Amino acid sequence: MHFRIAQISDAHLSARRPFFQHNWEVLLEHLAHAAPDLIVSTGDMTIDGSDHESELDFAADQFRRLGREVLFVPGNHDIGNSRPDVRGGETLITEERRTAYCRRFGHDFWVRDLDGWRLVGLNSMLPGSGLAAAGEQDALLQHAITTLGRRKLIVLAHKPLYIADPQDTQATQSALFPEHRARWQTLLEPAGSTLMLSGHIHAVKTARWGSIRQIWAPSTAFVMDAAGRKKKRHGVQRPGYLLHSLNGRRHTYEFVEPYGFLITDLGNWFHNPAGFHARYAVESLRGLALNDKASQ
């Protein structure tokens, strides 16, 4: 079996703030010709869907324009960020936001079997949320691993396990909190060799933690401080997507940057004292919002 999976991440679509619609239109044309067997989206389909349900509707409509099945996991911009609020002033996950997401994109954690492989989608913001679904997600992951058989495991989640070192003890919203990554690592260990596909950092990078091979996907929308003037660079910062190939029990992937993509770097927003995350969804729009044709 030769099976190709296109991994899209961090598209950040919005009719209210259509900053990144150009790359989306290019991507639609590109994927129509590339014709992967499956498309997965590792979160942040929206700019501010956690506060504006209309953005969830818009993004869901945009993904339907792909004309093929897409498997989703939520990002913090879609469903609210992890608890506790270590950055301050952020929108956090609630049951209401989770329900609003699931109405548009399906369940926020799931299992899908392919020939010789098992895909497990996880909600990165559930651990520590206090929601009943956090325990349900753990139970699903445990069951998926105990019934894995001879399949190989691929886990999809929005946030990476860690940024620089799995032993980091400081909580950061850029990755799973230390206690949550330790819990996931413990749950995943019986599966043996595991692929972990994530987004969130807007960069391409691979890292290995024991039997877990982690692969970070770029954003289709923008990069953040590619020059590293305010933030340390993590991986290759270019907009694009990943194309994963499953050939028997062998996995390879390539970074694809469609011709015509604009390279938008929001790194200069870090220079404002209000901070990137405080301004991202409310920055004044320069120009006109998208008309109804964009959602057709």
N, C-alpha and C positions, 0 to 999 in steps of 0.2 A: 504494500500500500504506500502510495506517495500522496500525502495530504498537506495542503498549504493553508496556513492560518495567518491572516492579516491582523496585526495588533495595532489598533488605533488608541491613542491616549491623549487626554487633556485637550480636547477640541475646543472647549470654552465657547460654545455657541450661545448667541443671544440676539434677539430682535431689538432689545432695548439698547444693547451695547455691541453692535455688530463689528467689533474691532478685527475679528479673525475670520470673517466669512469668505474672504478671497481664497485663502488656502483650502477651505472646505470645498468650494466649488471646483478647484483644481483637483482635489482628492477624489471627488465624485467621478470625474471624467477618467482619472487614472485607474481607479479600482474597477470601473466598468470594463476596461481593457485587460487589466491584470487578472480579473476573475478568480480570486482565491476561493478555496472550498468553504471557508468559514471566516467570519469577521468577529473579533472580540474587541470590546472597548474597556480599557482598564481605568475608567472613572473620569470625573470632571468633564462630563458632556456639556455642562453649562458654565456660565460665569457666576451666576448667583441664584441657581435653582433652589437652594436651601431657604431663601427668603422670598422668592418670587416664583410661584408655581407656573406662571406663564412661560418661564424659561424652560422648565421641564417639558411643557407641551411643545415648545418650539424645537428644542433639541431632539425630542422623540420624532417629530415630523421630519427633521433633517436627516436623521438616521434611516427613516423609512425610504428616503430617496435613494438609498444604496440599492434597493430592490432585492435584497437577500437577507437571510437570517443573521442577526447580530446577538451575541451573548454579552451582557453588561455586568459590571460590578460598579458600585457607587464610589464617587469621589467626595471629598469634603465639601466642594462647592455645590454638589448636588443634594447632599443629605445633612450637612452640618459636620463640624470637625469633632475630633476625639475629645473625650472628657478625661481629666480636667482641662480647663482653659489655660494652658501654660504661657500663651502669648498675650492674652488679655484682650477682651472686647470682641472675641470671635463668635460667630454663630455656631452653636454646638448641636450635635445629633439629638433628636427627640423622636418619640414614637410617631408623632404627627408628621414630621419631616420624612421619616422612613416610609410611612404609609403613602405619602404623596409620591415619593420616588417609585415605589413598587407598582403603583397604579399605571405609571408610564413605561417602566423599563423591565417589569417582571421582578421575581424574587431577588433579594439582595445577596443571597448565598444559595449555591446550587451545585449539582453534579451532572456532568455530561460525559458519556462514554463514547470513544471512538475505537477503531480497530487497533487493539494493543495499547491504548492510552486512556487515561481517565483525567478529565478536566474538572477541577473544583474551583468555583468562584467564591470568594470571601469578601465580606464587608469589613474593611480595615478600621472603621470607626466604632464597631460594636464592642470590642474588648474594653472593659472598664466603663461602659455606658450606663450600666445599671438596668438595661432593658432585658426582658426575658429572652429576647432573640439572641442575646450573646451566648447564653447556655445552649440554645438550640443550634447555633452555628458550630459550637465546639462538638456537640453530639453528632452533627452531620459530618464534620471532618473526621472524627474518630471512626464512624461507621464506614466512610469512604475508604479509609486506610485499611481497616480490618477486613474489608471485602474486596481489596484491590486485586488479589490473585496475582496473575503474571503481568498485569498491566503496569505501565510506567505512569508516574503521577506528574501532572502539571497543575500548579496552583496559580490562580490569577487574583490579584488584589491591587488596590490603588496605591497604597503606601509600601515602600520597601521595608525590609526587616530592620535595617539600620543604615546610617549614612557612611561612616568611616570604619567603625569597629563594633562588632557585636557585643563587646564588653563595656561599651559606653554606658554610664549610669545616669546621665542627664536626660531628662525627658524633653523631646523635641517633637513638634508637629510635622517635621519633615520626614519622620519615619515612625514605626511602631514604638510605643513607650517601652522601656527596658523589660518590665515585667510581662508585657504582652508578647514581645518577641520571644522571650524565654518560654512562654506557654505554647506558642505556635511551634517553636523548635522541638519541644518535647512531644507534641502531638504528631509532628511530621517525621520524627526519627524512625519509627517502625516501618515507614514506607521505603526506606533506603534512598537510592538516587532520586532526587526530586528537582523539577524545574520550578522556579518561582518567578512569575512575570508580573511586573509592576509598572507604574507610571509615576506621577506626582512631582518628580524632580526635574522633568523636562530635559532629560539628557540620556545618552546611550552609554551604558556601562554594564560590565559583568563582574561578579564577585562570587566567591565560594565560601560557604560556612558549613564545614563538615560535609554532609552528603547533599546539601542544598546548593544548587547552582542558581544564582540570582541574575536576572536580566532586566535592566531598566529600559523602558521605552521612552522615546522622545515625545514631545508635544507636537501635534500637527499645527498648533497655533503660534507659539512664540517660545523664545528662550529667555532666561533670566540672568543678566549680568555675565554674558559670555566672556567678557574681557577679564573678569575676576577683580574688578576695581573695589567692590564693596563686599562681595561674598566669595569664599573659596570655590573654585570651579569643581564640579563633580561630573566627570565623564565628558563625552563629546556633545557639545551644545549646538545642534542644528535641528530645524523642524523637519519632521518626516514621520515615518511609521516603521514597524518591524514586520518582516515577512518570515514566518517560521515554517520550516519544512520538516514533516515527519515522514521518514522513509523506513518502514519497518519499525525497529526499536531505536533508530538513530534520529537525532534532532540536530538541525542546523538552523541558523537564522541570518538574515541580512538586514542592514539598515537601508531604507529606501527614502530618498528625497525627491519627490516628484518634480519634474521640470515645471517651472512657473511658480513654485512656492516663494512667498515673500519671507525674508528673515527679519522678524520683528523681535527686538531685544528690549524688554521692560526693565532692564537693570537700573536705568537712571531713576526709576521710581523709588529705589532704595535710599536715595539721597534725601528724600523728604522726611522730616521728623515724624509726620503722621504715619509713615510706613506703608509699604506696598499693600499689605493685606487690609489696611483700613480704607484705602482709596480705590482698590481694584474694581469693585462693583459700582461705585458711586461717582467715579471720575466723570466730569462733564463731557458729554458727547460732542465732538466736533464734526458737524455734518448731519445728515438726515438718517433717521432710523430706517431699517429695511421695510419695504412695502410688503403687501400680502403675497406677492409672487415668490418671495424667498421661501415661504413655507409650503409651496405647492410641489 
